[in-house]
Amino acid sequence: MKKIDIKRINLGGSNSYLIKCDDGYILVDTGIKGAGEKLVSELKKYDSKPVNIRLIILTQDHSDPTQGLTEVKQLTGAPIAIH
């Protein structure tokens, strides 16, 4: 079984995660408003950039995990999936 690399990151408001994939990361939940700067900072820890986010997954539709969506979408250009 292939090891899955999942990192918990702090984007504020709720838990957010980076899941490593072959050509970048999947971001799970975008955090609160202003999360863009935090995302850039978290990605630097892993020698990565916002353009390396390949997919954004939202697990809930209330404000804590989704307020940062617009900003994060603009930074990454990644498609969005909502569960």
Contact map, one row per residue, 1 for C-alpha under 8 A:
11100000000000000000000000000000000000000000000000000000000000000000000000000000000
11110000000000000000000000000000000000000000000000000000000000000000000000000000000
11111000000000000000000000000000000000000000000000000000000000000000000000000000000
01111100000000000011000000000000000000000000000000000000000000000000000000000000000
00111110000000000011000000000000000000000000000000000000000000000000000000000000000
00011111000000001111000000000000000000000000000000000000000000000000000000000000000
00001111100000001110000000000000000000000000000000000000000000000000000000000000000
00000111110000111100000000000000000000000000000000000000000000000000000000000000000
00000011111000111100000000000000000000000100000000000000000000000000000000000000000
00000001111101110000000000000010000001000100000000000000000000000000000000000000000
00000000111111110000000000000111001001100000000000000000000000000000000000000000000
00000000011111100000000000000011001000000000000000000000000000010000000000000000000
00000000001111100000000000000011000000000000000000000000000000011000000000000000000
00000000011111110000000000000011000000000000000000000000000000011000000000000000000
00000001111111111000000000001010000000000000000000000000000000001000000000000000000
00000001111001111100000000111110000000000000000000000000000000001000000000000000000
00000111100000111110000000111000000000000000000000000000000000000000000000000000000
00000111100000011111000011110000000000000000000000000000000000000000000000000000000
00011110000000001111100011110000000000000000000000000000000000000000000000000000000
00011100000000000111110111000000000000000000000000000000000000000000000000000000000
00000000000000000011111111000000000000000000000000000000000000000000000000000000000
00000000000000000001111100000000000000000000000000000000000000000000000000000000000
00000000000000000000111110000000000000000000000000010100000000000000000000000000000
00000000000000000001111111000000000000000000000000011100000000000000000000000000000
00000000000000000111101111100000000000000000000000011110000000000000000000000000000
00000000000000000111100111110000000000000000000000001111100000000000000000000000000
00000000000000011110000011111100000000000000000000001111100000000000000000000000000
00000000000000011110000001111100000000000000000000000001111000000000000000000000000
00000000000000111000000000111110000000000000000000000001111000001100000000000000000
00000000001000010000000000111111001000000000000000000001010000001111100100000000000
00000000011111110000000000001111101000000000000000000000000000011111100000000000000
00000000001111000000000000000111111000000000000000000000000000111111000000000000000
00000000000000000000000000000011111000000000000000000000000000000011101000000000000
00000000000000000000000000000001111111000000000000000000000000000001001000000000000
00000000001100000000000000000111111111100000000000000000000000000001001100000000000
00000000000000000000000000000000011111110000000000000000000000000001001100100000000
00000000000000000000000000000000011111111000000000000000000000000000000000000000000
00000000011000000000000000000000011111111100000000000000000000000000000000000000000
00000000001000000000000000000000001111111110000001000000000000000000000100000000000
00000000000000000000000000000000000111111111000011000000000000000000000000000000000
00000000000000000000000000000000000011111111100000000000000000000000000000000000000
00000000110000000000000000000000000001111111110000000000000000000000000000000000000
00000000000000000000000000000000000000111111111111000000000000000000000000000000000
00000000000000000000000000000000000000011111111110000000000000000000000000000000000
00000000000000000000000000000000000000001111111100000000000000000000000000000000000
00000000000000000000000000000000000000000111111100000000000000000000000000000000000
00000000000000000000000000000000000000000011111110000000000000000000000000000000000
00000000000000000000000000000000000000000011111111010000000000000000000000000000000
00000000000000000000000000000000000000010011001111111000000000000000000000000000000
00000000000000000000000000000000000000110010000111111000000000000000000000110000000
00000000000000000000000000000000000000000000000011111100000000000000000000111100000
00000000000000000000001110000000000000000000000111111100000000000000000000010000000
00000000000000000000000111100000000000000000000011111111000000000000000000010100000
00000000000000000000001111100000000000000000000000111111000000000000000000010110000
00000000000000000000000011100000000000000000000000001111100000000000000000000111100
00000000000000000000000001111100000000000000000000001111110000000000000000000111100
00000000000000000000000001111000000000000000000000000011111000000000000000000001111
00000000000000000000000000011100000000000000000000000001111110001100000000000001111
00000000000000000000000000011000000000000000000000000000111110001000000000000000011
00000000000000000000000000000000000000000000000000000000011111001100000000000000011
00000000000000000000000000000000000000000000000000000000011111101100000000000000000
00000000000000000000000000000000000000000000000000000000000111111100000000000000000
00000000000000000000000000000001000000000000000000000000000011111110000000000000000
00000000000111000000000000000011000000000000000000000000000001111110000000000000000
00000000000011110000000000001111000000000000000000000000011111111111000000000000000
00000000000000000000000000001111000000000000000000000000010111111111100000000000000
00000000000000000000000000000111100000000000000000000000000000111111110000000000000
00000000000000000000000000000111111100000000000000000000000000001111111100000000000
00000000000000000000000000000110100000000000000000000000000000000111111110000000000
00000000000000000000000000000000000000000000000000000000000000000011111111000000000
00000000000000000000000000000000111100000000000000000000000000000001111111100000000
00000000000000000000000000000100001100100000000000000000000000000001111111110000000
00000000000000000000000000000000000000000000000000000000000000000000111111111110000
00000000000000000000000000000000000000000000000000000000000000000000011111111000000
00000000000000000000000000000000000100000000000001100000000000000000001111111000000
00000000000000000000000000000000000000000000000001111100000000000000000111111100000
00000000000000000000000000000000000000000000000000100000000000000000000011111110000
00000000000000000000000000000000000000000000000000101111000000000000000010011111000
00000000000000000000000000000000000000000000000000000111000000000000000010001111100
00000000000000000000000000000000000000000000000000000011110000000000000000000111110
00000000000000000000000000000000000000000000000000000011110000000000000000000011111
00000000000000000000000000000000000000000000000000000000111100000000000000000001111
00000000000000000000000000000000000000000000000000000000111100000000000000000000111
